Amino acid sequence: MYKFCIDRHRRIRVFDCVKVLDLWAYHNQVKLEFIEPGKPTQNGHIESFNGRFRAECLDQEWFTSLQEARTMIEAWRLSYNSQRPHSSLGYSPPDVWTEKYHQTQQNLSL
């Protein structure tokens, strides 16, 4: 289990998580590759997602408890992953795209 503390500036500090991650990666034969400091463009997809998450969820809400934050973030996640149009899917929501995909696959098998 991770050890953490919240300091007087309301920041969370996590101890030993790098050791735990490194141990997990070793046991699961996963090579860890870290983004160089100051080079967020090395992972543009997550930077794009982080920007959307911050603008569309975190900046729009004021959470009064951890439970409320979890509930509202989960609602945003479900909407993002099912109802929100995605450019990579031809600006279709994932649910619509998935239904069209299954219909196409079914038509091909006939």
MDTraj code that builds the backbone (N, CA, C; nanometers):
import mdtraj as md
import numpy as np

residues = "MET TYR LYS PHE CYS ILE ASP ARG HIS ARG ARG ILE ARG VAL PHE ASP CYS VAL LYS VAL LEU ASP LEU TRP ALA TYR HIS ASN GLN VAL LYS LEU GLU PHE ILE GLU PRO GLY LYS PRO THR GLN ASN GLY HIS ILE GLU SER PHE ASN GLY ARG PHE ARG ALA GLU CYS LEU ASP GLN GLU TRP PHE THR SER LEU GLN GLU ALA ARG THR MET ILE GLU ALA TRP ARG LEU SER TYR ASN SER GLN ARG PRO HIS SER SER LEU GLY TYR SER PRO PRO ASP VAL TRP THR GLU LYS TYR HIS GLN THR GLN GLN ASN LEU SER LEU".split()
xyz = np.array([
    [0.0847, -0.1178, 0.0000],
    [0.0000, 0.0000, 0.0000],
    [0.0892, 0.1240, 0.0000],
    [0.0415, 0.2289, -0.0654],
    [0.1188, 0.3524, -0.0722],
    [0.1067, 0.4301, 0.0577],
    [0.2147, 0.4980, 0.0935],
    [0.2122, 0.5886, 0.2069],
    [0.1956, 0.7285, 0.1493],
    [0.1102, 0.8090, 0.2103],
    [0.0939, 0.9456, 0.1623],
    [0.0580, 1.0356, 0.2781],
    [0.0755, 1.1641, 0.2562],
    [0.0335, 1.2620, 0.3550],
    [-0.0145, 1.3857, 0.2810],
    [-0.0993, 1.4624, 0.3450],
    [-0.1457, 1.5892, 0.2895],
    [-0.0803, 1.6982, 0.3730],
    [-0.0017, 1.7835, 0.3074],
    [0.0688, 1.8874, 0.3821],
    [-0.0210, 2.0097, 0.4028],
    [0.0329, 2.1104, 0.4676],
    [-0.0481, 2.2276, 0.5033],
    [-0.0927, 2.3078, 0.3816],
    [-0.0324, 2.2839, 0.2644],
    [-0.0717, 2.3522, 0.1415],
    [-0.1722, 2.2698, 0.0621],
    [-0.2272, 2.1638, 0.1248],
    [-0.3262, 2.0740, 0.0652],
    [-0.2697, 2.0012, -0.0566],
    [-0.1410, 1.9692, -0.0524],
    [-0.0777, 1.8885, -0.1559],
    [-0.0626, 1.7472, -0.1026],
    [-0.0781, 1.6515, -0.1890],
    [-0.0603, 1.5121, -0.1496],
    [0.0796, 1.4693, -0.1902],
    [0.1498, 1.4125, -0.0972],
    [0.2829, 1.3592, -0.1238],
    [0.2776, 1.2085, -0.1115],
    [0.3267, 1.1399, -0.2116],
    [0.3234, 0.9943, -0.2136],
    [0.4663, 0.9443, -0.1958],
    [0.4825, 0.8468, -0.1082],
    [0.6135, 0.7909, -0.0810],
    [0.6217, 0.6493, -0.1360],
    [0.7325, 0.6144, -0.1889],
    [0.7622, 0.4785, -0.2339],
    [0.6798, 0.4313, -0.3529],
    [0.6037, 0.5202, -0.4216],
    [0.5236, 0.4719, -0.5341],
    [0.6128, 0.4331, -0.6510],
    [0.7272, 0.4998, -0.6682],
    [0.8178, 0.4647, -0.7772],
    [0.8748, 0.3252, -0.7534],
    [0.9070, 0.2945, -0.6302],
    [0.9584, 0.1615, -0.5982],
    [0.8536, 0.0543, -0.6259],
    [0.7287, 0.0821, -0.5884],
    [0.6208, -0.0135, -0.6099],
    [0.5968, -0.0322, -0.7590],
    [0.5937, 0.0767, -0.8343],
    [0.5740, 0.0695, -0.9792],
    [0.6886, -0.0061, -1.0447],
    [0.8106, 0.0219, -1.0035],
    [0.9269, -0.0465, -1.0587],
    [0.9219, -0.1961, -1.0292],
    [0.8825, -0.2330, -0.9094],
    [0.8703, -0.3736, -0.8717],
    [0.7614, -0.4428, -0.9533],
    [0.6466, -0.3758, -0.9683],
    [0.5383, -0.4318, -1.0493],
    [0.5847, -0.4527, -1.1936],
    [0.6515, -0.3527, -1.2495],
    [0.6983, -0.3617, -1.3884],
    [0.7968, -0.4770, -1.4039],
    [0.8858, -0.4926, -1.3088],
    [0.9840, -0.6014, -1.3145],
    [0.9139, -0.7371, -1.3146],
    [0.8184, -0.7548, -1.2240],
    [0.7479, -0.8833, -1.2124],
    [0.6585, -0.9129, -1.3325],
    [0.6130, -0.8076, -1.4011],
    [0.5242, -0.8248, -1.5162],
    [0.5977, -0.8057, -1.6492],
    [0.7296, -0.7982, -1.6421],
    [0.8157, -0.7838, -1.7597],
    [0.7728, -0.6644, -1.8459],
    [0.7513, -0.5515, -1.7810],
    [0.7143, -0.4277, -1.8485],
    [0.8303, -0.3306, -1.8351],
    [0.8697, -0.2722, -1.9482],
    [0.9767, -0.1723, -1.9457],
    [0.9134, -0.0350, -1.9253],
    [0.9574, 0.0359, -1.8238],
    [0.9062, 0.1692, -1.7964],
    [0.9843, 0.2713, -1.8785],
    [0.9130, 0.3585, -1.9446],
    [0.9752, 0.4686, -2.0180],
    [0.9122, 0.5973, -1.9671],
    [0.9932, 0.6875, -1.9202],
    [0.9439, 0.8101, -1.8614],
    [0.9581, 0.9253, -1.9599],
    [0.8637, 1.0170, -1.9558],
    [0.8711, 1.1375, -2.0367],
    [0.9757, 1.2278, -1.9729],
    [1.0604, 1.2840, -2.0571],
    [1.1647, 1.3717, -2.0052],
    [1.1019, 1.4959, -1.9426],
    [1.1583, 1.5448, -1.8340],
    [1.1059, 1.6664, -1.7715],
    [1.1028, 1.7818, -1.8713],
    [0.9920, 1.8538, -1.8740],
    [0.9796, 1.9678, -1.9639],
    [0.9471, 1.9305, -2.1072],
    [0.9140, 1.8027, -2.1344],
    [0.8846, 1.7585, -2.2714],
    [0.7485, 1.6881, -2.2774],
    [0.6395, 1.7587, -2.2441],
    [0.5084, 1.6941, -2.2465],
    [0.4660, 1.6523, -2.3868],
    [0.5281, 1.7092, -2.4890],
    [0.4911, 1.6728, -2.6256],
    [0.5316, 1.5302, -2.6604],
    [0.6088, 1.4655, -2.5749],
    [0.6454, 1.3266, -2.5997],
    [0.5258, 1.2335, -2.5820],
    [0.4188, 1.2837, -2.5244],
    [0.2960, 1.2056, -2.5126],
    [0.1781, 1.2988, -2.5351],
    [0.1601, 1.3388, -2.6599],
    [0.0569, 1.4359, -2.6952],
    [-0.0839, 1.3893, -2.6661],
    [-0.1100, 1.2579, -2.6771],
    [-0.2451, 1.2082, -2.6535],
    [-0.2896, 1.2316, -2.5099],
    [-0.2040, 1.2004, -2.4138],
    [-0.2435, 1.2197, -2.2746],
    [-0.2489, 1.3676, -2.2398],
    [-0.1622, 1.4480, -2.3004],
    [-0.1660, 1.5921, -2.2755],
    [-0.2967, 1.6505, -2.3280],
    [-0.3422, 1.6019, -2.4441],
    [-0.4693, 1.6464, -2.5000],
    [-0.5838, 1.6062, -2.4084],
    [-0.5817, 1.4806, -2.3629],
    [-0.6866, 1.4339, -2.2713],
    [-0.6844, 1.5139, -2.1415],
    [-0.5657, 1.5352, -2.0857],
    [-0.5560, 1.6102, -1.9599],
    [-0.6148, 1.7494, -1.9741],
    [-0.5884, 1.8139, -2.0880],
    [-0.6435, 1.9470, -2.1126],
    [-0.7953, 1.9450, -2.1185],
    [-0.8507, 1.8461, -2.1876],
    [-0.9961, 1.8339, -2.1976],
    [-1.0568, 1.8036, -2.0603],
    [-0.9938, 1.7129, -1.9872],
    [-1.0440, 1.6750, -1.8556],
    [-1.0460, 1.7959, -1.7621],
    [-0.9383, 1.8727, -1.7656],
    [-0.9321, 1.9908, -1.6795],
    [-1.0379, 2.0932, -1.7212],
    [-1.0467, 2.1238, -1.8523],
    [-1.1387, 2.2274, -1.8997],
    [-1.2852, 2.1863, -1.8870],
    [-1.3154, 2.0601, -1.9181],
    [-1.4549, 2.0166, -1.9228],
    [-1.5073, 1.9609, -1.7911],
    [-1.4193, 1.9243, -1.7009],
    [-1.4656, 1.8646, -1.5747],
    [-1.4121, 1.9408, -1.4532],
    [-1.2825, 1.9392, -1.4337],
    [-1.2265, 1.9950, -1.3106],
    [-1.2502, 2.1446, -1.2969],
    [-1.2353, 2.2199, -1.4077],
    [-1.2554, 2.3645, -1.4000],
    [-1.4024, 2.4037, -1.3913],
    [-1.4931, 2.3106, -1.4182],
    [-1.6363, 2.3404, -1.4188],
    [-1.7029, 2.3089, -1.2849],
    [-1.6352, 2.2368, -1.2003],
    [-1.6970, 2.1886, -1.0767],
    [-1.6223, 2.2389, -0.9538],
    [-1.6942, 2.2428, -0.8426],
    [-1.6353, 2.2736, -0.7128],
    [-1.6726, 2.1573, -0.6213],
    [-1.5767, 2.0752, -0.5894],
    [-1.6029, 1.9554, -0.5107],
    [-1.5939, 1.9871, -0.3621],
    [-1.6941, 1.9419, -0.2874],
    [-1.6935, 1.9674, -0.1434],
    [-1.6476, 1.8462, -0.0632],
    [-1.6333, 1.7315, -0.1324],
    [-1.5855, 1.6123, -0.0637],
    [-1.5206, 1.5197, -0.1660],
    [-1.4432, 1.4277, -0.1171],
    [-1.3799, 1.3299, -0.2046],
    [-1.4859, 1.2439, -0.2728],
    [-1.5895, 1.2058, -0.1999],
    [-1.6974, 1.1253, -0.2587],
    [-1.7677, 1.2004, -0.3714],
    [-1.7937, 1.3282, -0.3503],
    [-1.8572, 1.4083, -0.4548],
    [-1.7672, 1.4172, -0.5778],
    [-1.6376, 1.4359, -0.5566],
    [-1.5430, 1.4417, -0.6681],
    [-1.5448, 1.3103, -0.7449],
    [-1.5413, 1.1991, -0.6744],
    [-1.5432, 1.0685, -0.7411],
    [-1.6707, 1.0507, -0.8232],
    [-1.7833, 1.0882, -0.7668],
    [-1.9120, 1.0729, -0.8350],
    [-1.9173, 1.1581, -0.9609],
    [-1.8786, 1.2839, -0.9511],
    [-1.8872, 1.3741, -1.0657],
    [-1.7838, 1.3391, -1.1730],
    [-1.6664, 1.2979, -1.1323],
    [-1.5641, 1.2578, -1.2289],
    [-1.6067, 1.1309, -1.3006],
    [-1.6672, 1.0382, -1.2296],
    [-1.7164, 0.9152, -1.2927],
    [-1.8266, 0.9468, -1.3934],
    [-1.9162, 1.0386, -1.3611],
    [-2.0218, 1.0781, -1.4550],
    [-1.9596, 1.1412, -1.5798],
    [-1.8585, 1.2250, -1.5610],
    [-1.7895, 1.2853, -1.6763],
    [-1.7215, 1.1777, -1.7585],
    [-1.6559, 1.0821, -1.6942],
    [-1.5862, 0.9742, -1.7651],
    [-1.6825, 0.8924, -1.8497],
    [-1.7974, 0.8579, -1.7921],
    [-1.8968, 0.7805, -1.8665],
    [-1.9473, 0.8590, -1.9872],
    [-1.9723, 0.9871, -1.9689],
    [-2.0175, 1.0708, -2.0796],
    [-1.9081, 1.0812, -2.1868],
    [-1.7861, 1.1040, -2.1442],
    [-1.6733, 1.1178, -2.2367],
    [-1.6533, 0.9900, -2.3174],
    [-1.6675, 0.8754, -2.2528],
    [-1.6407, 0.7480, -2.3191],
    [-1.7608, 0.6895, -2.3922],
    [-1.8778, 0.7537, -2.3843],
    [-1.9928, 0.6946, -2.4526],
    [-2.0734, 0.7953, -2.5347],
    [-2.0893, 0.9178, -2.4882],
    [-2.1806, 1.0114, -2.5537],
    [-2.1125, 1.1268, -2.6270],
    [-1.9945, 1.1643, -2.5879],
    [-1.9263, 1.2802, -2.6442],
    [-1.8666, 1.2471, -2.7799],
    [-1.8900, 1.3312, -2.8833],
    [-1.8298, 1.3058, -3.0148],
    [-1.6769, 1.3100, -3.0076],
    [-1.6128, 1.2191, -3.0792],
    [-1.4671, 1.2114, -3.0838],
    [-1.4198, 1.2298, -3.2270],
    [-1.3217, 1.3139, -3.2469],
    [-1.2712, 1.3381, -3.3820],
    [-1.2145, 1.2106, -3.4445],
    [-1.1559, 1.1238, -3.3647],
    [-1.0980, 1.0002, -3.4176],
    [-1.2043, 0.9027, -3.4677],
    [-1.3301, 0.9282, -3.4324],
    [-1.4411, 0.8423, -3.4762],
    [-1.5306, 0.9163, -3.5755],
    [-1.4729, 1.0112, -3.6476],
    [-1.5521, 1.0883, -3.7432],
    [-1.6534, 1.1780, -3.6743],
    [-1.6193, 1.2272, -3.5576],
    [-1.7044, 1.3138, -3.4760],
    [-1.8360, 1.2463, -3.4361],
    [-1.8310, 1.1143, -3.4224],
    [-1.9451, 1.0383, -3.3706],
    [-1.9188, 1.0054, -3.2239],
    [-2.0241, 0.9971, -3.1441],
    [-2.0056, 0.9489, -3.0069],
    [-1.9667, 0.8008, -3.0109],
    [-1.8867, 0.7533, -2.9177],
    [-1.8452, 0.6129, -2.9183],
    [-1.9603, 0.5139, -2.9229],
    [-2.0699, 0.5401, -2.8520],
    [-2.1834, 0.4471, -2.8546],
    [-2.2414, 0.4353, -2.9953],
    [-2.2565, 0.5484, -3.0652],
    [-2.3103, 0.5480, -3.2011],
    [-2.2136, 0.4773, -3.2950],
    [-2.0859, 0.5097, -3.2833],
    [-1.9848, 0.4483, -3.3693],
    [-1.9811, 0.2965, -3.3491],
    [-1.9875, 0.2532, -3.2231],
    [-1.9845, 0.1095, -3.1928],
    [-2.1047, 0.0385, -3.2535],
    [-2.2210, 0.0990, -3.2424],
    [-2.3418, 0.0386, -3.3013],
    [-2.3280, 0.0266, -3.4534],
    [-2.2793, 0.1316, -3.5187],
    [-2.2580, 0.1265, -3.6641],
    [-2.1555, 0.0193, -3.7001],
    [-2.0508, 0.0094, -3.6207],
    [-1.9465, -0.0907, -3.6461],
    [-2.0049, -0.2324, -3.6381],
    [-2.0817, -0.2586, -3.5347],
    [-2.1421, -0.3918, -3.5183],
    [-2.2403, -0.4227, -3.6315],
    [-2.3166, -0.3216, -3.6754],
    [-2.4082, -0.3425, -3.7879],
    [-2.3301, -0.3755, -3.9155],
    [-2.2217, -0.3036, -3.9374],
    [-2.1386, -0.3291, -4.0560],
    [-2.0814, -0.4688, -4.0504],
    [-2.0303, -0.5094, -3.9357],
    [-1.9733, -0.6439, -3.9212],
    [-2.0803, -0.7499, -3.9426],
    [-2.2000, -0.7247, -3.8938],
    [-2.3091, -0.8200, -3.9096],
    [-2.3498, -0.8305, -4.0574],
    [-2.3555, -0.7171, -4.1272],
    [-2.3893, -0.7169, -4.2690],
    [-2.2831, -0.7902, -4.3528],
    [-2.1574, -0.7768, -4.3125],
    [-2.0490, -0.8434, -4.3850],
    [-2.0545, -0.9949, -4.3685],
    [-2.1062, -1.0400, -4.2546],
    [-2.1102, -1.1836, -4.2294],
    [-2.2305, -1.2527, -4.2939],
    [-2.3234, -1.1743, -4.3480],
    [-2.4427, -1.2315, -4.4121],
    [-2.4120, -1.2825, -4.5466],
])
top = md.Topology()
chain = top.add_chain()
for i, resn in enumerate(residues, 1):
    res = top.add_residue(resn, chain, resSeq=i)
    for name in ("N", "CA", "C"):
        top.add_atom(name, md.element.get_by_symbol(name[0]), res)
traj = md.Trajectory(xyz[None], top)
